[in-house]
Structures are given as structure tokens and as C-alpha cells.
């Protein structure tokens, strides 16, 4: 069995990706490890200006320091009316990293008079496998609600309604979200690549 480290300290992301991997792998040939599993307790600084750059920073940091196959991801919300904001700064849009309530409040305030509610979630994965880097991307289109709805998920899920649905990500079960989410699309591409090795 091949071991693969997911370079994240985000428990929600880890849970989502582990669930997607379990579903996508019929042979369970990949064992997903967290940073804790390899005794890495460092916060890896996301200093890039694109999702691709930040994902690459994380995967290379782990590969170079621990010499294990790994992948990092960076994800965010892109809103057309806000010129792509919050984008790469999604997790710290309101100034404090990981303050989801403040981030959503800032988005809603910035869009209070906006009729164009079109947005998308984007994920980019950087996989470093035996020293070679590979990228996988997933997006899901949707709209920004005018108020929060739902308590599941994390981040901007309570204000993001994916196209074709009348509920937000935060009103979906994990399985429902994983069937259509940006992260699921990118991870499925990653799994497809690993199966072809």
C-alpha cells in the first residue's frame, strides 16, 4: 500500500478528502496520512498569489523535508462582482485567518447592492510524487445567497448555492457536497492519476 500525505492542518478538508478517496478507491491502494501522522506540526506559510502557487509551496515543503509523496491544495471563492475576490485570500478575507463568520459578513456587505451574484469555488491540487509535480483542478459554479443558510460544512458554505440546486453547501450532507464539490472534482482527478501509475 502506498502512503500519501495530505499537507493540511484543516480537519474539515482532511475529512472531506478522506471520504472522497474511500469512495473513489475500490482497491484501497492509497493510505492517506495527515501532517500529524508524520509528526509535522508546522504551519506552512501560504505566500503565493495564486491557488497553484500556494498548493505547490505546501507539497514541496513536505516532500523536501520529510521525503514522502504528498499533495497540497489551495481553494477559495471567486466572486465575479468583486473582481474575483476573495480568491486566494478567502481564508483571511476579513483580516483574521479562519474567521468564517467575519469573512462571510464582509462578502455580504460588499455585495449588498449587487444583483450579479455569480461565483465559483476553485481548488488546485499540487501532487509531488517521486519528485515530480502534477496539478489537478476542480471548480463548481454557483451564486452567493443574500443571507446564511445551513450549519454543515465550513468556510463560505452557508452563502454558496451551487448551480442546479436550491440549497447551499451548508445545507447538504458531506456525501451530497462531495458528489459535486470543487475539491471532490480535483481529488477525483488526483485518484485517476494515481490509479494509472
Secondary structure, 3 states (H helix, E strand, C coil): CEEEEECCCCHHHHHHHHHHHHHHCCCCCEEEECCHHHCCCCCCCCCCCCHHHHHHHHHHHHHHHHCCCEEEEEEEEEEHHHCCCEHHHHHHCCCCCCCHHHHHHHHHHHCCCCCCCEEEEEEEEEEEECCEEEEEEEEEEEEECCCCCCCCCCCCHHHEEECCCCCCHHHCCHHHHHCCCHHHHHHHHHHHHHHCC
